[in-house]
Amino acid sequence: MARRCHISGHGSARSVLSVTGLGARVFRSTMAIAAGAAVVLLACGLATPLPARAATAPAADLSPADAQWAASDAAAEAIAAAHDHAVGVTGESTPTTEVLALPDGQMQLVSDSVPQRVLSDGAWKPVNTKLTLAADGLWTPSTVPNGIEFSSGNTSTMARIQAPDGSWADQTWPDGILPVPSISGSTATYSSVLPGVDLVLSATPSGMSEIFEVHSETAAANPQLQALELGVQGATLSEDQVDSTVATFSSGAKVKAQEPLWWDSSQPGSSPAGPGGKAEPKPVAHSVTASHEDLDITAIGSDTSAVYPIFVDPAWSSGDNDHWYDDMAYPNQSYLNGNYNSSWLGTGSAVQDGISYRSRAFWQFPTGALAGKTISDARLTLNETESWSSTDTAGLYLIESPLLTPGATWNQENATANVWAHPQATFTPVAGTNGVGVAAAMQWAASNSIGSTQFGLRASDESNLSDRKHWALNATLAVTYDSAPNGPTGLSIASPVRGCGTAVAPAWVNSKAQAITLQASATDPDGGDLSVLFNVVGTAAWNGTASGAEGAQTAQIPKGALGDGSYSWHATANDGTLSGPASGTCYFSVDNEAPAWPTVTLDSGVTSLTIGKPSTVDVTVNSADHVAELVYWWTSSSTPGPTANVASVPYVPGNSQALAACPSYQGQYTIVCASAGTTALTVAPPYPQATLWVEAVDGAGNVSPSGSAITSGFLSLPTATLAVGADDGVNPTTGGGHEWVTDVGVSPTQSSVADTNQTALPVTLGSGQSLADATSTQADLPTDLAQAGYSIGAAFSFAGYSVLHRGNNGSDHMVFTEGALPSGYALESVNLGAIGSTDGAQPSGTHALYECKLSTGDEMTTGSSNCEGQSGYSLTTLGYIWAAPPAGIPSEAIYRCRVGAEHFTSPSSNCEGQIVESTLGYTAVLGQDQTSQQAIDTTKSFTAAAWVYPEQTTAASTHYHTILSESGATSSGFYLQESPGGSGSTGGSTRMCLHTQAGAGQMPCATAPGLPLGKWSLVIGEWDASNHQISVRVGDVVDPSAVAGYAVPSGDTSATGHVVIGGATSLGFTLDSWNGLIADPGVYQGILDHQQIENLYFLSPAE
């Protein structure tokens, strides 16, 4: 069947688009759309007409493949609609219940008293009780819900019984070894287990029956039958409240044995399969202990009227929907689940063998799955197998409350009130199948969420001794139902992105700028397609319907359909027959006009601002504009002009986006929440000639318009005073920071470089580190400096070595160079030194060092490029290791070690007490060029700067090259560095990063283009805490474009370690070493102004 997607809206006209072959739920009726203003909804996401088909193109068959079963309601409904037959839902059916999807879109629950099917290999198959010989030598039925196994003889074990959870119990024969049985269909007959007694075991759909066929009075008198003890192993026996025997397994699972019955051969057709004709079975005296059930068959022999053979029937079962009858003749006897071989339930009255019988029958069905459903039809079908009269009828009753205990006896039933208070229907005397409607009863059960529903059946005239009837054990209850859809949830405005507003805090949208898309999630307990009605009321009214599969449904209010004002909306789902409850209500307001530019003024009493120093400005907006956010930024122009830089603002929320979080920071733009009327902003100008721009954004996403006559929204500050000194913590001069000048007056032989600050904090060179003569690089300075005769005399020099680390995953060690810690490995505190990096040329006297991952999973460090002849390995080049101690470089030997079959690398000459396999070579043991203590607070505004000369590109590198950093407990507080990547003569990107020191690790970075190889460049990184901006610039630019917004997390602290030149520290290890020269590095607690930057650019102010 086709899925129908409605294109509808206000007005009397309606069109329906049919999309053939999607095979989903059939809508049996079409929802009416209320008349109103003519607004069209485009449903099912179709915004344009479908193109015409080519005349020769065959229609695509999108129908689902035909099947009798499907995995879900929705899949079953699609098949049922497409192929016009009922389809079972595999996952919702059981051996006794079947859930069906019908072609008309409804569902049906069919419940049987006796198991009808078995789930096998993911598919339901009919019950088949025919015995077959299993691989273990036992006889077992072909297809039954719970396992049964019968003895193949020569053992005392009669049978094995399986509980629903898979537990097993054995039933034993007390009198020796059983003979080999004869097999016929579902029956195994063990002849002459006692003189004149055969044991007949039969597999049933829900378990097994045991028949003792006693052929003569003499056989019945055998003392061994006086207390025939049937033992059970693997379960504990007890009796329940209706005296049925219950076997309880250690898992808690249970199976039941009905109270035993017997019958004789006085009626034609009596056999081990059951009493014939109108024969009535009688109780068997028995008792139960924890381990066995005792039958007294000799008592039956005292019945002189018995016609032999007689048949004694205990039976085991599980998984039935309970069914039973009771009888006045034996008022304390339970006939739970009918005794399968008795094969019937009785109603009415009769006299047989001088005994007056009066019976009533009962069936119980699970109906919890019908809770909340709408019942369109229900039918209970019984099968009359024997009748004493062709005219007498039987009345069917619904047992509401209290329910009878399944298997209730005559006395228990008659002690229960209201059993017969709710008549439902009358069964007429028709032999065979009889069905009556019980829709009202099932609607009562569905409406009241009744978990189990009981029906009782009794003769219409119980005083009539000829109105007795026998009914087959199995009854079938078929209930056809539909489920009203659930109330839609998850209401939101999908575009523009808005939540479900409240009456107090409505969402804001612009209807003139774009269409408004409403969204709600619709579900149906039965699955299938749904239509969702969206209803909008307020300044104007609108409604529309969308159709489709369960889940999110959207409806689009056309652009311009709604004027300024307040609105509310809700959604209701319909499955083509039933409508569900309405959703909750959402609220929104429409604002189709942009807010005016705000007015920006200095706070009262403030006459000027200071670079980098926080001050307050006041931003005033028109309350009628419903301004939600303010966006502000700085430019370095001294005269803003009428159009200024408004067009360059990258953050414009637009009418299709969600508003940004406030506060939040996007590059050089800061977004804050607006207050009603006036908002106080704390700002700090970053330039000596600066203009602060402030833009208003209303709740609908409208932004202050750009144009040729902007007269507000900015504050121009052509002069800003400069702070002097380091003690204000905001904006020191370069003389007030920490600066290690190397461009003049420094000898390459020095072991430290002085701090030009008033408070000395020198940089001490680490072991193996040195200064280099840089006078030969004058031509590599920027052209204006080189032409003016500037030069750099000395510089910190770094070879860019890679540090080796050792990791451990609990069972294996591996060696890796600085970079990401391999997954699953923890870093060990083992100093393996540094080796030549693959980023550059191979150092003299070195050979390649590799890490081999062997086929065994073991990691092995080696100098062999083929992993020493191993097979199935993967190879990683670590770098270049010295074959002998390198001249002029502190070094240490490292060794390849082994413990068992696992290799590891160690600087210990005895391999930490394990097996020494080989000496791998020598690594450099280098110190760091660093200060003796902390220089800056990384949570406050600061600047880091240096002249740098990269001697190799990072294009092929896997690690960073760091210019400056300040160490923390586990990571540096900031990094001014070059990233991996780049190409040719240009390195990877240049970046300034902060790293949190407390809480969850964050590392925001501002990124600029890479540095030229073999050229001097001035690199400046800044953290502007007042404006929440990280920036990085190359050269003496004033207004950097490489800006990242950032806010220091609450609770974060400053890095408290050394300032490191040419590297960084992580977890106590030196890493990310610079490769090349660094001159005149400095760190300053504050933001530098143009003159201060110029001082850095022109090298030493003394020149």
MOWOVEN-V867184 format. One record per residue. RES is the residue in one letter. OMEGA is omega as a letter, one per 40 degrees, with the letter a starting at -180 (999 if undefined). BURIAL is + if it has 9 or more other ideal C-beta (glycine too) atoms within 8 Angstrom, else -. Layout:
res | omega | burial
RES | OMEGA | BURIAL
RES | OMEGA | BURIAL
//
This chain:
res | omega | burial
M | a | -
A | i | -
R | a | +
R | i | +
C | a | +
H | i | +
I | a | +
S | i | +
G | i | +
H | i | +
G | a | -
S | a | -
A | i | -
R | i | -
S | a | -
V | i | +
L | i | +
S | i | -
V | a | +
T | i | -
G | i | +
L | i | +
G | a | +
A | a | +
R | i | +
V | i | +
F | a | +
R | i | -
S | a | -
T | a | -
M | i | +
A | i | -
I | a | +
A | i | -
A | i | -
G | i | +
A | a | -
A | i | -
V | a | +
V | i | -
L | i | +
L | a | +
A | i | +
C | i | +
G | a | -
L | a | +
A | i | -
T | i | -
P | i | -
L | i | -
P | i | -
A | i | -
R | i | -
A | a | -
A | a | -
T | a | -
A | i | -
P | i | -
A | i | -
A | i | -
D | a | -
L | a | -
S | i | -
P | i | +
A | a | -
D | i | -
A | i | -
Q | a | -
W | i | +
A | a | +
A | a | -
S | i | +
D | a | +
A | i | +
A | i | +
A | i | +
E | a | +
A | a | +
I | a | +
A | a | +
A | a | +
A | a | +
H | i | +
D | i | -
H | i | -
A | a | +
V | i | +
G | i | +
V | a | +
T | a | +
G | a | -
E | a | -
S | i | +
T | i | -
P | a | +
T | i | +
T | i | +
E | i | +
V | a | +
L | i | +
A | a | +
L | a | +
P | a | +
D | i | -
G | i | +
Q | i | +
M | i | +
Q | i | +
L | a | +
V | a | +
S | i | +
D | i | +
S | a | +
V | i | +
P | a | +
Q | a | +
R | a | +
V | i | +
L | a | +
S | a | -
D | i | -
G | a | -
A | i | -
W | i | +
K | a | +
P | i | -
V | i | +
N | a | +
T | i | +
K | a | -
L | i | +
T | a | -
L | a | -
A | a | +
A | i | -
D | i | -
G | i | -
L | i | +
W | a | +
T | i | +
P | a | +
S | a | +
T | i | +
V | a | +
P | a | +
N | a | +
G | i | +
I | i | +
E | i | +
F | i | +
S | i | +
S | i | +
G | i | +
N | i | -
T | i | -
S | i | +
T | a | +
M | a | +
A | i | +
R | a | +
I | a | +
Q | i | +
A | a | +
P | a | -
D | i | -
G | i | -
S | a | +
W | i | +
A | i | +
D | i | +
Q | a | +
T | i | +
W | a | +
P | a | +
D | i | -
G | a | -
I | i | -
L | i | +
P | i | +
V | a | -
P | i | +
S | a | -
I | i | -
S | i | -
G | a | -
S | a | +
T | i | +
A | a | +
T | i | +
Y | a | +
S | i | -
S | i | -
V | i | +
L | i | +
P | i | -
G | a | +
V | i | +
D | i | +
L | a | +
V | i | +
L | a | +
S | i | +
A | i | +
T | i | +
P | a | +
S | a | +
G | a | +
M | i | +
S | i | +
E | i | +
I | i | +
F | a | +
E | a | +
V | a | +
H | a | +
S | i | +
E | i | -
T | i | -
A | a | +
A | a | +
A | a | +
N | a | +
P | i | -
Q | i | -
L | a | +
Q | i | +
A | a | -
L | a | +
E | i | -
L | a | +
G | i | +
V | i | +
Q | a | -
G | i | -
A | i | +
T | a | -
L | i | +
S | i | +
E | i | -
D | a | +
Q | i | -
V | i | +
D | i | -
S | i | +
T | a | +
V | i | +
A | a | +
T | a | +
F | a | +
S | i | -
S | a | -
G | i | -
A | a | +
K | i | +
V | a | +
K | i | +
A | i | +
Q | i | +
E | a | +
P | i | +
L | i | +
W | i | +
W | a | +
D | a | +
S | a | +
S | i | +
Q | i | +
P | i | -
G | i | -
S | a | +
S | i | -
P | a | +
A | i | -
G | i | +
P | a | +
G | i | +
G | a | +
K | a | +
A | i | +
E | i | +
P | a | +
K | i | -
P | i | +
V | i | +
A | a | -
H | i | +
S | a | -
V | i | +
T | a | -
A | a | -
S | a | -
H | i | +
E | a | +
D | i | +
L | i | +
D | a | +
I | a | +
T | i | +
A | i | +
I | a | +
G | i | +
S | i | -
D | a | -
T | a | -
S | a | -
A | i | +
V | a | -
Y | e | +
P | i | +
I | a | +
F | a | +
V | a | +
D | i | +
P | a | +
A | i | +
W | i | +
S | i | +
S | i | +
G | i | +
D | i | +
N | a | +
D | i | +
H | a | +
W | i | +
Y | i | +
D | a | +
D | i | +
M | a | +
A | i | +
Y | a | +
P | i | +
N | i | -
Q | i | +
S | i | +
Y | a | +
L | i | +
N | i | +
G | a | +
N | a | +
Y | a | +
N | i | +
S | i | +
S | i | +
W | i | +
L | a | +
G | i | +
T | i | +
G | a | +
S | i | +
A | i | +
V | i | -
Q | a | +
D | i | -
G | a | -
I | i | -
S | i | -
Y | i | +
R | a | +
S | i | +
R | a | +
A | a | +
F | i | +
W | i | +
Q | a | +
F | i | +
P | a | +
T | i | +
G | a | +
A | a | +
L | a | +
A | i | -
G | a | +
K | i | +
T | a | +
I | i | +
S | i | -
D | i | -
A | a | +
R | i | +
L | a | +
T | i | +
L | i | +
N | i | +
E | a | +
T | a | +
E | i | +
S | i | +
W | a | +
S | i | +
S | a | -
T | a | -
D | a | +
T | i | +
A | a | +
G | i | +
L | a | +
Y | i | +
L | i | +
I | a | +
E | a | -
S | e | -
P | i | -
L | i | -
L | i | +
T | i | -
P | a | +
G | a | +
A | i | +
T | i | +
W | a | +
N | i | -
Q | i | +
E | a | +
N | i | -
A | a | -
T | a | +
A | i | -
N | i | +
V | a | +
W | a | -
A | a | -
H | i | +
P | a | -
Q | a | +
A | i | +
T | i | +
F | i | +
T | a | -
P | i | +
V | i | -
A | a | -
G | a | -
T | i | -
N | i | +
G | i | -
V | i | +
G | i | -
V | a | +
A | a | +
A | i | -
A | a | +
M | i | +
Q | i | +
W | i | +
A | a | +
A | a | +
S | a | -
N | i | -
S | a | -
I | a | +
G | i | -
S | a | +
T | a | +
Q | i | +
F | i | +
G | a | +
L | i | +
R | i | +
A | i | +
S | i | +
D | a | -
E | i | +
S | a | -
N | a | +
L | i | -
S | a | -
D | a | +
R | i | +
K | i | +
H | a | +
W | i | +
A | a | +
L | a | +
N | i | +
A | a | +
T | i | +
L | i | +
A | a | +
V | i | +
T | a | +
Y | i | +
D | i | +
S | i | +
A | i | +
P | i | +
N | i | +
G | a | +
P | i | +
T | i | +
G | a | -
L | i | +
S | i | +
I | a | +
A | i | -
S | e | +
P | a | +
V | i | +
R | i | +
G | i | -
C | a | -
G | i | +
T | i | -
A | a | -
V | a | -
A | a | -
P | i | +
A | i | +
W | i | +
V | i | +
N | a | +
S | a | +
K | a | -
A | a | -
Q | i | +
A | i | -
I | a | +
T | i | +
L | a | +
Q | i | +
A | i | +
S | a | +
A | i | +
T | i | +
D | i | +
P | a | -
D | a | +
G | i | +
G | a | +
D | i | +
L | i | +
S | a | +
V | i | +
L | i | +
F | a | +
N | a | +
V | i | +
V | i | -
G | i | +
T | i | +
A | i | +
A | i | -
W | i | +
N | a | +
G | a | +
T | i | +
A | a | +
S | i | +
G | a | +
A | i | -
E | i | +
G | a | -
A | i | -
Q | a | +
T | i | +
A | a | +
Q | i | +
I | a | +
P | i | -
K | i | -
G | a | -
A | a | +
L | i | +
G | i | -
D | i | -
G | a | +
S | a | +
Y | i | +
S | i | +
W | i | +
H | a | +
A | i | +
T | a | +
A | i | +
N | a | +
D | a | +
G | i | +
T | a | +
L | i | +
S | i | -
G | i | +
P | i | -
A | i | -
S | i | +
G | a | -
T | i | -
C | a | +
Y | i | +
F | i | +
S | a | +
V | i | +
D | a | +
N | a | +
E | i | -
A | i | -
P | i | +
A | i | +
W | i | +
P | i | +
T | a | +
V | a | +
T | i | -
L | i | +
D | a | +
S | i | -
G | i | -
V | a | +
T | i | -
S | i | -
L | a | +
T | i | +
I | i | +
G | a | +
K | a | +
P | i | -
S | a | +
T | i | +
V | a | +
D | i | +
V | a | +
T | i | +
V | i | +
N | a | -
S | i | -
A | a | -
D | i | +
H | a | +
V | a | +
A | a | +
E | i | +
L | i | +
V | i | +
Y | a | +
W | a | +
W | i | +
T | a | +
S | i | +
S | a | +
S | i | -
T | a | -
P | a | +
G | a | -
P | a | -
T | i | +
A | a | +
N | a | -
V | a | +
A | a | -
S | a | -
V | a | +
P | i | -
Y | i | +
V | a | -
P | a | +
G | a | -
N | a | +
S | a | -
Q | i | +
A | i | -
L | i | +
A | i | +
A | i | -
C | e | +
P | i | +
S | a | +
Y | a | +
Q | a | +
G | a | +
Q | a | +
Y | i | +
T | a | +
I | i | +
V | i | +
C | a | -
A | i | +
S | i | -
A | i | -
G | a | -
T | i | -
T | i | +
A | i | +
L | i | +
T | a | -
V | i | +
A | a | +
P | i | +
P | a | +
Y | i | +
P | i | +
Q | a | +
A | i | +
T | i | +
L | i | +
W | i | +
V | a | +
E | i | +
A | i | +
V | i | +
D | a | +
G | i | +
A | a | +
G | i | +
N | a | +
V | i | +
S | a | +
P | i | -
S | a | -
G | a | -
S | a | -
A | i | -
I | a | +
T | i | -
S | a | +
G | i | +
F | i | +
L | a | +
S | a | +
L | a | +
P | i | -
T | i | -
A | a | +
T | a | -
L | i | +
A | a | +
V | i | -
G | a | -
A | a | +
D | i | -
D | i | +
G | a | -
V | a | +
N | i | +
P | i | +
T | i | +
T | i | +
G | a | +
G | i | +
G | i | +
H | a | +
E | a | +
W | a | +
V | i | +
T | a | +
D | i | +
V | i | +
G | a | -
V | a | +
S | i | -
P | a | +
T | a | -
Q | i | +
S | i | -
S | i | -
V | a | +
A | i | -
D | a | +
T | i | -
N | i | +
Q | i | -
T | a | -
A | i | -
L | a | +
P | i | +
V | i | +
T | a | +
L | a | +
G | i | +
S | i | -
G | i | +
Q | a | +
S | i | -
L | a | +
A | i | +
D | a | -
A | a | +
T | a | -
S | a | -
T | a | +
Q | a | +
A | a | -
D | i | +
L | i | +
P | a | -
T | a | -
D | i | -
L | a | +
A | a | +
Q | i | -
A | i | -
G | i | -
Y | i | +
S | i | +
I | a | +
G | a | +
A | a | +
A | i | +
F | a | +
S | a | +
F | a | +
A | i | -
G | i | +
Y | i | +
S | a | +
V | i | +
L | i | +
H | i | +
R | i | +
G | a | +
N | i | +
N | i | +
G | i | -
S | a | -
D | i | +
H | i | +
M | i | +
V | i | +
F | i | +
T | a | +
E | a | +
G | a | -
A | i | -
L | a | +
P | a | -
S | i | -
G | a | -
Y | i | +
A | a | -
L | i | +
E | a | +
S | i | -
V | a | -
N | i | -
L | i | +
G | a | +
A | i | +
I | i | +
G | a | +
S | i | +
T | i | +
D | a | +
G | a | +
A | i | -
Q | i | -
P | i | +
S | i | -
G | a | -
T | i | +
H | a | -
A | i | +
L | a | +
Y | i | +
E | a | +
C | i | +
K | a | +
L | a | +
S | i | -
T | a | -
G | i | -
D | i | +
E | a | +
M | i | +
T | a | +
T | i | +
G | a | +
S | a | +
S | i | -
N | i | -
C | i | +
E | i | -
G | i | -
Q | i | +
S | i | -
G | a | -
Y | i | +
S | a | -
L | i | +
T | i | +
T | a | -
L | a | +
G | a | +
Y | a | +
I | a | +
W | i | +
A | i | -
A | i | -
P | a | -
P | a | +
A | i | -
G | a | -
I | i | -
P | a | -
S | i | +
E | i | +
A | i | +
I | a | +
Y | i | +
R | a | +
C | i | +
R | i | +
V | a | -
G | i | -
A | a | -
E | a | +
H | i | +
F | a | +
T | a | +
S | i | +
P | a | +
S | a | -
S | i | -
N | i | -
C | i | +
E | i | -
G | a | -
Q | a | +
I | i | -
V | i | +
E | a | +
S | i | -
T | a | -
L | a | +
G | a | +
Y | i | +
T | i | +
A | i | +
V | a | +
L | i | +
G | a | +
Q | i | +
D | a | +
Q | i | +
T | a | +
S | a | -
Q | a | -
Q | i | +
A | a | +
I | i | +
D | a | +
T | i | +
T | a | -
K | a | +
S | i | +
F | i | +
T | i | +
A | a | +
A | i | +
A | i | +
W | a | +
V | a | +
Y | a | +
P | i | +
E | i | +
Q | i | +
T | i | +
T | a | +
A | a | +
A | a | -
S | i | +
T | i | -
H | a | +
Y | i | +
H | a | +
T | i | +
I | a | +
L | i | +
S | i | +
E | a | +
S | i | +
G | a | +
A | i | -
T | i | -
S | i | +
S | i | +
G | i | +
F | i | +
Y | i | +
L | a | +
Q | i | +
E | a | +
S | i | +
P | i | +
G | a | +
G | i | +
S | i | -
G | a | -
S | a | -
T | i | +
G | i | +
G | a | +
S | i | +
T | a | +
R | i | +
M | a | +
C | i | +
L | i | +
H | i | +
T | a | +
Q | i | +
A | i | -
G | a | -
A | a | -
G | i | -
Q | a | -
M | i | -
P | a | +
C | i | +
A | a | +
T | i | +
A | i | +
P | a | -
G | a | +
L | i | +
P | i | +
L | i | +
G | i | -
K | i | +
W | i | +
S | i | +
L | a | +
V | a | +
I | i | +
G | a | +
E | i | +
W | a | +
D | a | +
A | a | +
S | a | +
N | i | +
H | a | +
Q | i | +
I | i | +
S | i | +
V | a | +
R | i | +
V | a | +
G | a | -
D | i | -
V | a | -
V | a | -
D | a | -
P | i | +
S | a | -
A | a | +
V | i | +
A | i | +
G | a | +
Y | i | +
A | i | -
V | a | +
P | i | +
S | i | -
G | a | -
D | a | +
T | a | -
S | i | +
A | a | +
T | a | -
G | a | +
H | i | +
V | a | +
V | i | +
I | i | +
G | i | +
G | i | +
A | i | +
T | i | +
S | i | +
L | i | -
G | a | -
F | i | +
T | i | +
L | i | +
D | a | +
S | i | +
W | i | +
N | a | +
G | a | +
L | i | +
I | i | +
A | i | +
D | i | +
P | i | +
G | i | +
V | a | +
Y | a | +
Q | i | +
G | i | +
I | a | +
L | i | +
D | a | +
H | a | -
Q | i | -
Q | i | +
I | i | +
E | i | +
N | i | +
L | a | +
Y | a | +
F | i | +
L | a | +
S | i | -
P | a | -
A | a | -
E | 999 | -
//
